[in-house]
């Protein structure tokens, strides 16, 4: 399970293809993280957790 920020989605998709996993799904959260405050980071974590649950359970 991978989590990617919006800024790096295209790079992650390319890397997945190069490594033989085209269409590899990962959670995507807003960019950037470095300047996000605690509340924003909590929201990003909740978003990533929701997406991860869907991807891992395929629901």
TAZIGI-V256282 format. One line per field, one symbol per residue. phi: phi as a letter, one per 20 degrees, with the letter a starting at -180 (. if undefined). psi: psi as a letter, one per 20 degrees, with the letter a starting at -180 (. if undefined). Layout:
phi: ???
psi: ???
This chain:
phi: .cccegfdgffffffffgencfngebfccfdeegdfegffffffffffffffgfffeld
psi: pqpqqhhjghhgggggghjjlqjpqrqprqqrhhjqrggghgggggggggggggghil.
